[in-house]
Amino acid sequence: MPGGSHLHQIQCPQHPDVPLIEDYRAGDMICPECGLVVGDRTIDVGSEWRTFSNDKDSKDMSRVGDAQNPLLSGSDLSTVIDRPVGPPGSSNDNGFPQYSNRKTMNSGDRVLIHAFREISSMADRISLPKTIVDRSNKLFKQVYESKSLRGRANDAISAACLYIACRQEGVPRTFKEICAISRISKKEIGRSFKLIVKNLETNVEVITSGDFMSRFCSNLNLPPYVQKAATHIARRAVDADLVSGRSPISVAAAAIYMATQASKEKRSQKEISDIAGVAEVTIRQSYKQMYPRAKDLFPDDFNFHIPISQLPTF
């Protein structure tokens, strides 16, 4: 019975309108007027420990445990009282045999939990939202249950699942970014990615230079008008088939370099290379392919600080 309704039903027969006092230690309900114990052994349904909402380091100590993970078979919540371990006749301070409360978990759930923790740890390092973590977890479970990547390291599969989830959620990350937050090489993540897409027939949206432009420009502290120009340059270059064979990341980096060189907000190839994760020579090669048509790539309303004729030609 809920605690609130139970308290309202108990009242002193002599003083029905007087609020009762609860003795938390004894569990008694006492009338403050006459001292009559109206109810005894009342169950306290409140929290066993105090929690302070303003304290960021505090934890809710209510004994309810974590919520059940729907991706697991339920063994994460089951326990068993195991037989005593250790030398015969081992006992506690009171002389009773020591039994242990052992958590039971099948091998499949153990693998999934390890992978989920690894995915969550990687996502925390680059501040990815929970929606991406949940999608990565579901994808890893599909891969594990299909047994299509048997023999591959689970950490590599976890990293590849996170990469796919980022693309499916519209916030793609590069292989180098995923490699930096994991212990797996870029080549191994790429292999696992291709196998997952092939075996599960997972839909992965095609990435474009615009998917990275906002993040790259923000990390370079570029104003909106430069970002707008860089996005326009990259889109025009792709439409004109000037950068065929180039990855969207290298096209985005080259477009940012061209836009910054024509504006007041200059950024070097090295600065852009560090943010985009592509080599400086790759930026130069993509830039060279776009430079001959530079006047057709800039927006019509772009305010040139440096004329196109004075842009770097390498």
C-alpha positions, 0 to 999 in steps of 0.5 A: 500500500502506498505510504501516503494513503496509509498515513491518511487512514491512521488517526488518533481516535481521540484527536482525529484532526491532529497530524501524527508524529512518526518515530522512524527508529521504531516505526511508530505513529504517535499522537502528539496530544495524548501520546497514544501509539496509533500505528506500529511497525510502519514501513518507511517507503522513503530513500534509505540515504539522503541525496543532495541534488546540488552535489554533482559528485553524489549518487542516488543510493536507493537500492534499486540498481540499474535498469534492465538492458533490453539488448541483454538476455536479462542475466545482468540482473540475476544473482545466485547464492553460491556455496562457500569458497576457500578452505574447509570450515571457513566462517565469518566472525559469528562462526557461520559458513560464508556464502557468496552472492555471485552474479551469474552471466552467460558468455554472450552477455559478457561480450556484449557488456564489454563492447557496450562499455567500449563504445560508450567510452569512445563516444564520451571522448568526442562528446557523442550523444546517447542516440549514437551510442544506442544505435552503435550498441544495437548494431554490434548486437546484430553483428554478434548474433549473426556471427558474420565477423567471427574471428575479428577483434570485438574492439575493431567491430565496436569502433566500426559500429560507432563509425556507422552509427555516426554516419546514419545519425547525420554526424559523420566522423572520419576514420582517423577520428575514430582511430584516435579514440580507440586502440585499433588501427585505421586499416582494421576499422575500415576492414570491419566497416566494409564487412559489416555493411556487406554482411548486414546490408546496412544502409549507410548514407553517402557522406559529402564535404558539407557534412564536415564543413560546419565542424571543421570551420568551428574548430578553426574559429572561422566566421559564418561568411567564410564557412558559407563560402567554403561550403559553396566552393566545395559544392560547386567543385563537386558539381563541376566534376573538378575533384573526381577521385578526391574524398569529401574530407580533402575537398572540404579542407581544400575549399576551406583553404581557398576561402580563407586565403581570399578573406581576412581570416587566413588559415595555413595548410597545417592548421587545416590539416590538423583539424581535418586529419588529411595531409598537407599535400592532399590539400594542395592537390585538391586545391590545384584541381579547383584553382583554375575555376576559382572565379566560378566557385565563390559565391556572388556576394563574397567580399574578397579581401585578396583578389583571385589573381593573388591566391596561392598557385603552388 
